[in-house]
């Protein structure tokens, strides 16, 4: 009995640390790497941050495919503007179990904006972002950089 009690006491700090790490990863805040849908090559580094009203947004901090890339397919005020520094996701509201919804995402390859939802996965090391047109959604998995 004493050995079992001692083992339980020794395991408590490790369980607490795992719980804290899990809670910290429940937030999408941080830098993420995105990938090209066709080639699978790393494309962007984006910074996900908490925006107004407790929503989340993502801004491009680096382009890995072309240093001074501009959004040639975008329209309006984003047309011809540098991709680096551009907000490409906004309005994501947190839900249960690491899910986010109600946002929008800009697809740089065609310049179109889609309704968006997202989900943290793999203990917060992956962020599945979906762009939706009606009931049809395309998913992209981002990997955490920090």
Secondary structure as UniProt FT lines:
FT   HELIX           2..24
FT   TURN            25..26
FT   STRAND          30..35
FT   TURN            37..39
FT   STRAND          42..50
FT   HELIX           52..54
FT   STRAND          55..63
FT   TURN            67..68
FT   HELIX           76..78
FT   TURN            79..80
FT   TURN            84..85
FT   STRAND          87..94
FT   HELIX           96..98
FT   STRAND          99..107
FT   TURN            108..111
FT   STRAND          112..121
FT   HELIX           122..124
FT   STRAND          126..133
FT   TURN            134..135
FT   STRAND          136..144
//
